[in-house]
Amino acid sequence: MRKSPIALTILLLSLGFAQMAKADNIQTIASYNGTASYADPGPYQPPTVVGTFNILPGDTAVTISGTFGNAVVESTAGVNLFLGSIEVAQCIEYDPCWEGAEAGTPWSDTLTTAQIASLGTGVVPFSATQTSQYTIRLGVTTLDQASTTVPEPSSFLLLGTGLVGLVGSMKRKLLA
C-alpha cells in the first residue's frame, strides 16, 4: 500500500509545527506556617522568603495562585505576598482571609507582560511580609507558566522536509 505524498507532507509539517507550539509549566511551593504568633502592634515576623520559582526564557503568561490559610489553620495573619518585587496578593486585617474568618480564602494574580519582563529569567523569591497580629498561614502556592518554546534544529528539518515535499507534490501534479 502506497502512502500519498500529500499525506506524508502534512504529517511532516504538523510534526515541525508541533515542536514550536506553546508549552505549559506548573511549579508549586508547599504550605507555609509562620514562625510565631505576634500580638498587635508588633513587631511582626520579618519579611520571609517562603520559597522560590523559576521564571523561564520565553514565558508569555504567568499566573500565581494559592490560599490564605492551610490545613493547620484555615485563615492567616494580615500579609502581603510578593513574587520578586511584585505584590501578587494581600490579606488585610478583618478581611475574610484574616485570622478566624473564612476557610482557605483563594487568591490569584496574572502578571502582565511588563511584569514578567521585570522579573527576568531564573530563580525568583516568593515572600511574605506580615502586616497584623497572629501567624502567617498559606496553602500550597502554584505558578502556572505558558511559554513559547524555542524550536530545535530537528524541528526546522521536519518543517523544511515537509515544505519541500509539498512543493514537489504540487510540481508533479502541475506537470502531469
C-alpha positions as CSV (number, residue, x, y, z in Angstrom):
1,M,0.0,0.0,0.0
2,R,1.5,3.3,-1.1
3,K,1.1,6.4,1.0
4,S,0.1,9.6,-0.6
5,P,2.9,12.1,-0.8
6,I,0.5,14.8,0.3
7,A,-0.4,12.9,3.5
8,L,3.3,12.3,4.3
9,T,4.0,16.0,3.7
10,I,1.1,17.1,6.0
11,L,2.5,14.8,8.7
12,L,6.0,16.2,8.4
13,L,4.6,19.8,8.5
14,S,2.5,19.1,11.6
15,L,5.4,17.5,13.4
16,G,7.5,20.5,12.7
17,F,4.9,23.0,13.9
18,A,4.1,20.9,17.0
19,Q,7.7,21.5,18.2
20,M,7.1,25.2,18.0
21,A,3.9,25.3,20.0
22,K,3.3,26.8,23.4
23,A,4.3,24.7,26.5
24,D,2.8,24.9,30.0
25,N,4.9,24.6,33.1
26,I,3.5,24.3,36.6
27,Q,5.6,24.8,39.8
28,T,4.4,24.6,43.4
29,I,5.6,25.6,46.9
30,A,4.3,23.6,49.9
31,S,2.0,25.1,52.5
32,Y,3.7,27.6,54.9
33,N,3.3,28.2,58.6
34,G,4.8,31.4,60.0
35,T,7.4,31.3,62.7
36,A,5.3,32.6,65.6
37,S,2.1,34.3,66.7
38,Y,2.7,38.0,67.1
39,A,0.4,40.4,69.1
40,D,-0.5,43.9,67.9
41,P,1.1,46.3,67.4
42,G,4.1,44.1,66.5
43,P,6.9,43.9,65.6
44,Y,5.7,41.1,63.4
45,Q,7.5,38.3,61.6
46,P,10.2,40.0,59.3
47,P,9.8,39.7,55.5
48,T,10.3,36.0,54.8
49,V,11.1,34.0,51.6
50,V,8.5,31.3,51.6
51,G,10.0,29.5,48.5
52,T,11.3,30.2,45.0
53,F,10.0,29.8,41.5
54,N,12.0,29.6,38.2
55,I,11.0,32.1,35.6
56,L,11.8,30.6,32.2
57,P,13.0,32.2,29.0
58,G,10.1,32.7,26.6
59,D,7.4,32.9,29.3
60,T,4.4,34.7,27.8
61,A,1.8,34.2,30.6
62,V,2.4,33.7,34.3
63,T,-0.4,33.2,36.9
64,I,0.4,32.7,40.6
65,S,-2.3,31.4,43.0
66,G,-2.8,29.9,46.4
67,T,-4.9,30.2,49.6
68,F,-4.7,32.3,52.7
69,G,-4.9,29.6,55.4
70,N,-3.9,25.9,55.2
71,A,-4.6,22.5,56.8
72,V,-3.2,23.7,60.1
73,V,-5.3,26.9,60.4
74,E,-7.8,27.9,57.7
75,S,-7.0,31.7,57.9
76,T,-3.9,33.9,58.3
77,A,-2.5,37.0,59.8
78,G,-2.5,40.1,57.7
79,V,0.1,39.5,55.0
80,N,1.4,40.9,51.7
81,L,2.7,38.4,49.2
82,F,5.4,39.2,46.7
83,L,6.8,37.4,43.6
84,G,10.2,39.1,43.3
85,S,9.3,42.8,43.9
86,I,5.8,42.4,42.5
87,E,2.9,42.3,45.1
88,V,0.7,39.5,44.0
89,A,-1.8,39.2,46.9
90,Q,-2.8,40.9,50.2
91,C,-4.8,39.8,53.2
92,I,-5.8,42.8,55.3
93,E,-6.7,42.6,59.0
94,Y,-10.5,41.9,59.4
95,D,-11.0,40.8,55.7
96,P,-12.5,37.4,55.1
97,C,-9.0,35.8,54.8
98,W,-7.9,37.1,58.2
99,E,-7.4,35.0,61.4
100,G,-10.6,33.1,62.5
101,A,-12.6,34.1,59.4
102,E,-13.2,32.1,56.2
103,A,-11.6,28.7,55.4
104,G,-8.9,28.8,52.9
105,T,-9.6,32.0,51.1
106,P,-8.2,31.7,47.5
107,W,-6.1,34.4,45.8
108,S,-4.7,34.7,42.3
109,D,-2.8,37.1,40.2
110,T,-2.0,37.1,36.4
111,L,1.2,39.0,35.6
112,T,1.4,41.5,32.7
113,T,4.0,41.1,30.0
114,A,5.9,44.0,31.5
115,Q,5.9,42.4,35.0
116,I,7.1,39.1,33.5
117,A,9.9,41.0,31.8
118,S,10.8,42.9,35.0
119,L,11.3,39.5,36.8
120,G,13.9,38.4,34.2
121,T,14.7,34.7,34.0
122,G,15.9,32.4,36.6
123,V,15.1,31.9,40.3
124,V,12.7,34.4,41.8
125,P,11.8,34.5,45.5
126,F,8.2,34.2,46.7
127,S,8.0,36.1,50.0
128,A,5.6,37.1,52.7
129,T,5.5,40.4,54.8
130,Q,3.3,40.2,57.9
131,T,1.1,43.2,58.5
132,S,-1.1,42.3,61.5
133,Q,-1.3,40.0,64.6
134,Y,-1.4,36.2,64.7
135,T,0.5,33.8,62.5
136,I,1.0,33.7,58.7
137,R,-0.6,30.6,57.2
138,L,-0.5,29.9,53.5
139,G,-1.8,26.9,51.5
140,V,0.1,25.4,48.5
141,T,1.2,28.2,46.1
142,T,1.2,27.4,42.4
143,L,2.9,29.2,39.5
144,D,1.4,28.3,36.1
145,Q,3.5,29.4,33.1
146,A,2.9,29.4,29.4
147,S,5.9,29.9,27.2
148,T,6.7,29.8,23.5
149,T,9.3,27.1,23.1
150,V,12.3,27.7,21.0
151,P,12.3,25.2,18.1
152,E,15.2,22.8,18.0
153,P,17.2,22.2,14.7
154,S,15.3,18.9,14.2
155,S,12.0,20.9,14.2
156,F,13.3,23.0,11.3
157,L,14.5,19.9,9.5
158,L,11.0,18.4,9.8
159,L,9.3,21.6,8.7
160,G,11.7,22.1,5.8
161,T,11.3,18.5,4.7
162,G,7.5,18.9,4.8
163,L,7.7,22.1,2.7
164,V,10.0,20.5,0.1
165,G,7.6,17.6,-0.1
166,L,4.6,19.8,-0.6
167,V,6.3,21.8,-3.3
168,G,7.4,18.6,-5.0
169,S,3.9,17.2,-4.9
170,M,2.4,20.4,-6.4
171,K,5.0,20.5,-9.1
172,R,4.4,16.9,-10.0
173,K,0.6,17.5,-10.3
174,L,1.1,20.6,-12.5
175,L,3.4,18.7,-14.9
176,A,1.1,15.7,-15.1
